[in-house]
Amino acid sequence: GIDASGINIATGGELSVLELAAAVGRGLGVEPRLEFAPPRAGELQRSALDPGKAGQVLGWQPRHRFEEGLEALIAWFREAA
């Protein structure tokens, strides 16, 4: 059978925590308040998930940019509230 463990549903792009905070702030129309702390032991400095296995096993491909998905998520939360 096909090993379906460890399948990443992702865009394959890299996004920093600061870029994520800025994007969420823009989506919500607020300026994020950020607090910086020393790195924790074992903390990753960079990470980008490869969706290649999702394409091979599931036939899945990303259809939206991160920003579009974030906008849809924010709209969904606002409607659900």
N, C-alpha and C positions, 0 to 999 in steps of 0.2 A: 504494500500500500504506500500511499504518499504520506510523508511526514509533514503534517500541517502545523507542527509546533513552531513557535518563534516567527510568526508571520507579522511583518510590520505594515500597518496601514498608515502611510505617511507620504509626503511629497518628495522625499529624498533631499530636500533643501535644508540648509542650516539656518537657524535663527537664534540669536543670543537672547539671554534673559532680558537684557535692556531693550532689545528690539521688540520682544514679546510684550513687555510692560508698556512701551510706547504705543504699540498697535491696539492693545486693550484700552488704553486711555483714550486714544482717538475714537475708537468704536463707541465708547461710553460718553464721550464728550467731556472728559475730565483730565486733569493733569495728575498722573500717578505720583504718589509720595513714596520714594524709595529709601530704604535703609540698607546700608552696606555693612557687611560683617566679614570677618576673616573666613577664608575657605575652610570647609569642614574636611576632616581626614577622609580620603577616598573620593572626594567630590570630583566629578568629571569637569574638565575645562571646556570640552567641545563634544558635540554629539550630533549626528545626522543619521536618520534611519533610512535604510535602503528598502524600497517597496518591491524590489525585483521578484522575490519569492511569492508575493501576493499576486503578481501578474502571472507567474508560471503556474501556481497551484489553483488560484481562484479565478484567473482571468480578469483580475481587478487592476484598474489604472486610476491614478488621481485625475479628477476632472475639474477641480477647482484650485485656485491659488489659496494660500493660507488666509490672506486678508478676506477673500470672499467667504470662506468657511467661517471665519470669526464673525463677520457681519451677520451671517445667517444664524449662528449660535446665539449672538446677542439678541437678535430679533425674536428668536424662539423663547429665550428666557423672559423677555419683556412681555410677550403674549401670555406666557404661562403664569406670570406673577399676578 
